Amino acid sequence: MKTIPYARQTVDEIDVQAVADILRSDFLTQGPIIERFEKAVAAYCGVKYAVAVNSATSALHIACLAAGLGPGDVLCTSPNTFVASANCARYCGADVDFVDIDERTYNMSAERLADKLCKAAKKGKLPKVIIPVHFAGQSCRMDEIGTMAKQYGITVIEDASHAIGGRYKGRPIGCCAYSDMVVFSFHPVKIITTGEGGMVLTNREDLYKKLLLYRSHGIIRDPAQMENEPHGSWYYEQTALGYNYRMTDIQAALGLSQLAKLDRFVACRIEIARKYDTELADLPLILPWQDPDGQSAWHLYVVRVDVGKTEKTRREVFDSLRASGIGVNVHYIPVHTQPYYQRLGFKPGDFPIAEQYYQEAVSLPMYYSLTAEEQAYVIDSLKQVLK
């Protein structure tokens, strides 16, 4: 039986040729194509600087380092995300807290964030960094989050791993209009891919310089920035504890080729979402709600089994679809319920809206090369299990 996955990459012959050209070139690792890719993404998003790295997890880590996050500090993020959005704080020795989600968008709730920050300010324990996560490709209420962050002097790093190609208030997600930095992911299941890879975008030159430093071992080669007199043209200095988070030219070539197709990819995903919206409207499901202030990139199409209208459980729906060859998935297990975070003091019940959402959520197939016939099969299978 052929399986229809919940997501997959689309790589064509143009992409293959772009990678092959690099394999025949002088540079495989750190070459000129990385900078071209960075500039192209920055131009697309309307931002000044971009730093490509080997994964979005690495991007989150160096963004936190650039923000000065460290022991004694607190980072706030959403419980409805992949663990990397919280783990990046722990890499820096900082503590993590969560803000429960909005009932409709499943993003960090701006209202609950406001309440948390007000209470934290009274205690003198404000977070140093906030990482709102644009779940499934839809932007958080960044105007409200950005305003609160400025009021309290908090750094904002948007986790837009799901959201390249999306828009918010008429501008591309990634423009940093409401934040200090934005992170993208180029994993194969995302909108565009570099195989593995990520990127940090910013409009601040000071952050940009730090991101470059942390990406590559903390090493500088510019004599003007060195603490000692260079010994010769070969000389370099390590001025910080950095990491080997570099992207390769091979990956960047694939990303540059994929970027040219981004708008087409997103337009297709929008049409797939509209088809689901229409065909699933009469089923006992809660369909994705879209904020009129934005346009999702539709990385995921998540439905919730409406337990008030059907006797079927999410597990029954999930297992039935999997048995039919449909590779549905669940996004996400609330981070605070993971054993590691429970050992840090979190427990089930702390963020009830995210936990209730998790009990009901199923991610349906959503990707550019999903055919009309495949989508119809997914829809018919859902109708069968929920009839």
C-alpha positions in Angstrom: 0.0 0.0 0.0 1.3 3.4 -1.0 1.5 5.8 1.9 0.4 9.5 1.6 2.7 11.3 4.1 1.6 14.3 6.1 4.4 16.3 4.4 7.3 15.9 2.0 9.8 17.9 -0.1 9.4 18.8 -3.7 12.7 18.6 -5.6 12.8 19.0 -9.4 15.5 18.7 -12.0 16.3 22.4 -11.7 17.1 21.8 -8.0 19.2 18.8 -8.9 21.2 20.7 -11.4 21.8 23.5 -9.0 23.3 21.0 -6.5 25.2 19.2 -9.2 26.8 22.5 -10.3 28.1 23.1 -6.8 29.5 19.5 -6.7 31.6 20.4 -9.7 32.7 23.8 -8.4 35.6 24.8 -6.2 33.5 25.3 -3.0 31.4 22.6 -1.3 31.3 24.0 2.3 31.7 27.8 3.0 31.5 29.4 -0.5 29.8 32.2 -2.3 26.4 30.5 -2.7 25.7 30.8 1.0 25.9 34.6 0.9 23.7 34.6 -2.2 21.1 32.6 -0.5 21.2 34.8 2.6 20.8 37.9 0.5 18.0 36.4 -1.5 16.0 35.4 1.6 16.7 38.8 3.2 15.5 40.6 0.1 12.3 38.4 -0.1 11.5 39.3 3.5 12.5 42.9 3.4 15.1 42.6 6.1 18.8 43.8 6.3 20.7 40.7 7.4 20.4 37.0 7.2 22.7 34.2 8.6 22.3 30.7 7.3 23.1 27.7 9.5 22.8 24.0 9.5 19.4 23.7 11.2 16.6 25.8 12.7 17.7 24.5 16.1 21.1 25.9 15.6 19.5 29.2 14.5 17.5 29.4 17.7 20.6 28.7 19.7 22.8 31.4 18.2 19.8 33.8 18.3 19.6 33.3 22.0 23.3 33.7 22.4 23.2 36.9 20.4 20.5 38.1 22.7 22.8 37.6 25.7 20.6 34.8 27.2 22.4 33.0 30.0 22.2 31.5 33.5 19.7 33.3 35.7 17.6 34.4 32.7 14.2 33.2 31.6 12.9 32.5 28.1 9.1 32.3 27.5 7.7 30.3 24.6 4.7 28.3 23.6 4.0 24.8 24.9 2.5 23.9 21.4 5.8 23.6 19.5 8.7 21.3 18.8 11.0 21.0 21.8 13.8 23.0 20.1 11.8 26.3 20.8 12.4 25.7 24.5 15.6 23.7 24.4 17.5 26.7 23.0 17.2 28.4 26.3 18.5 25.4 28.2 21.6 25.3 25.8 22.4 28.7 27.2 21.9 27.7 30.8 18.7 29.8 31.1 15.3 28.8 32.5 12.2 28.2 30.5 8.6 29.2 31.0 5.5 28.8 28.8 2.5 30.8 27.8 -0.7 28.9 27.0 -2.1 29.1 23.5 -5.0 30.9 21.8 -8.0 28.7 21.4 -8.4 29.5 17.7 -4.9 29.9 16.3 -3.0 27.6 18.6 -0.3 30.2 18.8 0.9 31.9 22.0 -1.9 33.8 23.4 -1.2 37.6 23.5 -3.7 38.0 26.4 -2.1 35.3 28.5 1.4 36.7 27.7 0.2 40.2 28.9 -1.0 38.7 32.2 2.2 36.7 32.7 4.4 39.7 32.0 2.4 41.9 34.3 2.8 39.4 37.2 6.5 38.9 36.4 7.2 42.6 36.4 5.7 42.9 39.9 8.0 40.2 41.1 11.0 41.6 39.3 11.4 38.4 37.3 10.7 39.4 33.7 11.8 37.0 30.9 14.8 38.2 28.9 13.6 36.6 25.7 10.2 35.7 24.2 10.0 33.2 21.4 6.5 33.3 19.9 6.0 30.3 17.5 4.1 30.8 14.2 2.3 27.4 14.4 1.4 25.7 11.1 2.5 28.8 9.2 0.2 31.4 10.7 1.7 34.4 12.4 1.2 35.1 16.1 -0.3 38.5 17.0 3.1 40.1 16.6 1.9 43.7 16.8 0.7 43.1 20.4 3.6 40.9 21.4 6.1 43.4 20.0 4.5 46.3 21.8 4.6 44.4 25.1 8.2 43.4 24.6 9.2 47.0 24.0 7.4 48.1 27.1 9.3 45.7 29.3 12.6 45.7 27.4 12.4 42.1 26.3 14.1 40.6 23.2 11.7 38.9 20.8 12.9 36.0 18.5 10.1 34.8 16.2 10.2 31.1 15.6 8.9 31.1 12.0 10.1 27.6 11.2 6.7 26.9 9.7 6.1 30.3 8.1 8.4 31.4 5.3 6.2 32.7 2.6 3.4 33.7 5.0 2.4 37.3 5.6 1.2 39.4 8.5 -0.5 42.8 8.3 0.5 43.0 4.6 4.2 42.3 5.2 6.3 39.1 4.8 6.8 37.0 7.9 10.5 37.5 8.5 10.6 41.3 8.1 11.4 41.8 11.8 8.9 44.7 12.1 7.8 43.5 15.5 10.9 41.5 16.7 14.6 41.5 17.0 15.2 38.3 15.1 13.3 35.7 13.1 14.2 32.1 12.6 13.3 29.9 9.5 13.6 26.2 9.0 14.5 24.5 5.8 13.9 20.9 6.9 12.5 18.7 4.1 8.9 18.8 5.5 8.9 22.6 5.6 7.8 25.0 2.8 11.2 25.0 1.1 14.2 22.9 1.9 18.0 22.8 1.9 18.0 19.2 3.1 18.7 20.4 6.6 19.2 24.0 7.4 17.9 27.2 9.0 18.4 30.9 9.0 18.3 33.9 11.4 17.1 37.2 10.1 17.5 40.6 11.8 17.6 44.3 11.1 20.2 45.0 13.8 23.9 45.1 12.8 25.0 44.3 16.4 23.0 41.1 16.4 24.2 40.2 12.9 27.8 40.4 13.9 27.2 38.2 17.0 25.3 35.6 14.9 28.2 35.4 12.4 30.6 34.9 15.3 28.6 32.2 17.1 27.9 30.3 13.8 31.6 29.6 13.2 33.6 28.7 16.3 33.6 32.3 17.6 36.4 33.0 15.2 37.2 36.4 13.5 39.5 37.0 10.5 39.1 40.8 10.2 42.3 42.5 11.6 40.3 45.5 12.6 38.4 43.4 15.2 41.3 41.5 16.6 42.7 42.0 20.1 46.3 41.2 19.1 48.6 42.2 16.3 48.1 39.7 13.4 51.1 37.4 12.9 50.4 37.3 9.1 47.6 36.9 6.5 46.8 33.4 7.9 46.1 34.8 11.4 42.7 34.4 13.1 41.4 34.8 16.6 38.7 33.1 18.6 37.0 35.8 20.7 34.0 33.8 21.9 32.8 30.3 22.4 31.1 29.6 19.1 29.9 26.5 17.3 30.3 24.8 14.0 26.7 25.6 12.8 27.7 26.5 9.2 25.6 25.7 6.2 27.3 24.3 3.1 27.2 25.7 -0.4 25.6 22.4 -1.5 22.6 23.1 0.9 22.5 26.8 -0.1 22.4 26.0 -3.8 19.3 23.8 -3.2 17.8 26.6 -1.0 18.4 29.3 -3.6 16.7 27.1 -6.3 13.8 26.3 -4.0 13.3 30.0 -3.0 12.5 30.8 -6.6 9.4 28.5 -6.3 8.3 29.7 -2.8 5.4 31.8 -3.9 4.1 29.0 -6.1 4.5 26.5 -3.3 2.5 28.6 -0.9 -0.2 29.4 -3.4 -0.7 25.6 -3.9 -0.9 25.0 -0.2 -3.5 27.7 0.1 -5.7 25.9 -2.5 -5.2 22.6 -0.7 -6.3 24.2 2.6 -9.4 25.7 0.9 -10.4 22.3 -0.5 -10.1 20.8 2.9 -12.1 23.7 4.4 -14.9 23.1 1.9 -15.0 19.3 1.9 -14.6 18.8 5.7 -17.1 21.5 6.8 -19.9 19.1 7.7 -17.8 16.7 9.7 -17.5 16.6 13.5 -14.1 18.4 13.2 -12.8 21.8 14.3 -11.1 23.2 11.2 -8.1 25.7 11.3 -9.2 29.3 12.0 -7.3 32.0 10.1 -6.7 35.5 11.5 -7.8 38.0 8.9 -4.7 40.1 9.6 -2.4 37.4 8.1 -1.9 34.8 5.4 -0.6 31.5 6.6 2.1 29.7 4.7 0.2 26.5 5.5 3.0 24.3 6.6 0.4 22.2 8.4 -3.3 21.6 8.1 -4.5 20.5 11.6 -8.0 19.4 12.4 -9.4 18.7 15.8 -11.8 15.8 16.5 -14.8 17.5 18.0 -15.5 15.2 20.9 -18.8 17.0 21.6 -20.2 15.9 18.2 -18.7 12.4 17.7 -18.1 9.3 19.8 -14.9 8.7 17.9 -11.6 9.5 19.7 -8.6 11.2 18.2 -6.8 7.9 18.6 -9.4 6.0 16.6 -9.4 8.6 13.8 -5.6 8.6 13.7 -5.3 4.8 13.7 -7.9 4.4 11.0 -6.3 6.9 8.7 -2.9 5.3 9.2 -4.4 1.9 8.4 -5.7 3.4 5.2 -2.2 4.4 4.1 -2.5 8.1 5.1 0.5 9.2 7.1 -1.2 11.6 9.4 0.7 13.0 12.4 0.2 15.0 15.6 1.7 18.4 16.2 2.6 18.8 19.0 2.9 17.0 22.3 3.0 19.9 24.8 6.6 20.6 25.6 6.0 21.0 29.3 4.6 17.5 29.6 7.9 15.9 28.3 9.8 14.0 31.0 12.8 16.4 30.8 10.6 19.4 31.5 8.6 17.7 34.2 11.9 17.1 36.0 12.3 20.9 35.9 9.0 21.3 37.7 6.3 21.5 35.1 3.3 19.2 35.2 0.2 18.2 33.2 -2.5 20.8 33.9 -0.1 23.8 33.8 -1.3 24.9 30.3 -4.7 23.4 29.9 -5.6 24.8 26.5 -2.5 23.4 24.8 -3.2 20.1 26.5 -6.8 20.0 25.4 -5.8 20.9 21.8 -3.2 18.1 21.9 -5.9 15.5 22.8 -7.9 16.3 19.7 -5.4 17.3 17.0 -4.5 15.5 13.8 -2.3 16.9 11.0 -3.6 16.0 7.5 -1.4 15.6 4.4 -0.3 19.1 3.2 2.4 19.6 0.6 3.0 21.0 -2.9 3.0 17.7 -4.7 -0.2 16.3 -3.0 -2.4 15.4 -6.0 -6.2 16.1 -6.2 -6.7 12.4 -6.2 -4.7 11.9 -3.1 -6.4 14.7 -1.3 -9.8 13.3 -2.3 -8.8 10.0 -0.8 -7.8 11.6 2.5 -11.2 13.5 2.6 -13.2 10.3 1.8 -11.3 8.3 4.4 -12.1 10.9 7.0 -15.7 10.9 6.0 -15.7 7.1 6.4 -14.2 7.0 9.8 -16.4 9.8 11.1 -19.7 8.9 9.5 
